Each structure stands twice: as C-alpha cells, then as structure tokens.
Amino acid sequence: MKGMERSVTTGMIALLGLASAPIAQAEPAEAPIQRPEAAAESTSSTTTATTATTEPPAATTSEANAAPRAETATSVAAPADTTAAAPVVTPTATAATSAAPTGTGTGSGSGESTTAAPEATPSSAEPTTENPTSPARHYPRLVLALGPLIGPHAMGNEQCDSERAECQTKGSFFGVGAQVELRARLYRPLYLHVRGVAVSNVSTNDRIYDGLAGGGIGLGAYGRRAFARGEYLLVSAFGDNRFEPPFFDGEVAHDAWGNHAGMITAGFRQPLPRGLSAELWGGPMFGPRSVRSNPDGEPDKRMLVTFMVGLNLAWDAWK
C-alpha cells in the first residue's frame, strides 16, 4: 500500500509540474499598480512645473513712445486628471500687447513674450518746414529803379566810291543816357511799370538829332533772379535832323522819326542788402518809323529795329 501511495503521489506531483509550467510562461509580467493618490501628486507636480509664472519683457518701442511694462501672467492649474495647463493672461498684459501697432507674440512652453515694433512716424500729418537756408520769397508793393542806358541807334546812310576807294556813313544815331523806372505790384510776381528815358546822340558820323526822350508803360514778371517784360514807348527825337549825304557838299538830306515804338526785354537780378538789387537787362526795340529824304532819290521809309541795354539799381521802396 505504501508503495502504491508513493507512486500515486509522485505521478500527481509530475502532472502538477507539467500543468503549472505553461501557465507561468504565458502570463506577462504585471505592471506595478500605482495608487490614485500617488498619480494625483505626480500630475500636480508636473502641472506646477509647467505653469510657473513668467514675466514677459517690456514691449520694445521707440524711445519717445515706450509701451508700459506688462504684468506677470498667471496660470491656473488644471485638474488632477489632466497633464497640460492653459495660461491665463491678465487684462493689463493683453492691453499692453494690443497697444503696439505691429506686435509679434512668441510662446515658449506655457509663458508668452510680446515684442512690439516701433510706431511709424506720421510724416504726412506734420507740416513740412521750408529749408532755413533758402530766403523767403517776397514781392514788394513798390520798386524804384534807375541807371544808365544804351540805345536806340540808327546806322545812317553808307556809300562807297570806287574811284576814291573810300566809304562814308552819314546821318547816324547812337544814344547813351539814363532811365528811371517805377514798378507797382499787381499780383505776386506780376508788375506794372512806367519808365522815363532820356539819351543823347554820341555818334561821330555826321549825326542826326541831338537826342531822344520819352516814356513807356508795360507789364513784367519778376522772379528772384530773373525777369521779363514788354512795353510800349512814346518817344520824341529833338535837335536838328538834317545831315550831309555821302559824297555831297552841304546838309541837303533830312530824316524824320515817328513817336511810337515797342520793346521786349529780359534781365537778371542780383539781390543786395537793405532791399537793394542790381539788374542787367536788354532787348530789341521796334520803332520808331523813319522817313529819310535824299536829293537824288525817293524817300526811304523804314521802321527802325534797334536795341536798348540798361543797368539798374533797384530799391524796394514799399515792402
């Protein structure tokens, strides 16, 4: 009996060994069970570390318009069952961020830093100032100018004799004198002027007339450095108008001048201290008409096309 019991016991032990071996190989290793309290403590520590308060740098703006410093952004910890916490920015920080016109927000972790671009300078709103080195333009109400004058002139009669191998010019006119001018402003650079002219005939070729006098009226546009004008002249030549023709003996010819002429002139101005300016001007003069009579031919009718050149010293009499 004892032998049978021993053999039965041995067989049962062998069967139990065979049955327990596959079960031990098939079952995986169990993960350690973590208590809910430990998981909550772990999650809370992670949330606290990630939601640490950060202080964003002050917005960088121009020196004149510095944005106020943002307050420290605070974050609210998430419940125990979540692992990420959303930061909550205070209204003051939000206002500071939106105050910059071109701010750029960059986030690192759960904190935010805002950098504001400098504000654009309003160039169109501010009035532009003139260059202080350039003098201000002004147009005086009344200007008085006077100075020497050259013109008008008349060439006279010229004739050559081949037998004598000689040429003669008779009955010429070359005026040198002075003029005075008064200008009144009409509108900005536009002026009305009147002029008085008196010249003497300084020609040495058997001259006609002793001189010429008259007056003129016209319009002109005057800038700081240049001007242009046109005018009408009423003139009268005075003195003896008889002359000796070429290769004649005696003053048997004469020249009669009219009284109307026109002139177009342009000039340059150089401003001087105390409201003075120097002016050089000149231009063609059309007229007066001339009727020259010779004893050996028909009268020669023509319109004199001559010139006038003047140098003035102008004074702003009424600014």
Secondary structure, DSSP 8 states (H G I E B T S, - for coil): -HHHHHHHHHHHHHHHHHHHHHHHHHS--------HHHHHHHHHHHHHHHT--B--------SSS-------BEE----TT-S---EE--HHHHHHHHHSTT-EEEEETTEEEEE-------TTTS-----TTS------SEEEEEEEEEEEEE--EEEEETTTTEEEEES-EEEEEEEEEEEEEEETTEEEEEEEEEEEE---SS--SSEEEEEEEEEEEE-SSEEEEEEEEEEEEES--EE--TT-SS--EEEEE-SEEEEEEEEEEEE-STTEEEEEEEEEEEEEEEEEE-TTS--EEEEEEEEEEEEEEEEEEE-
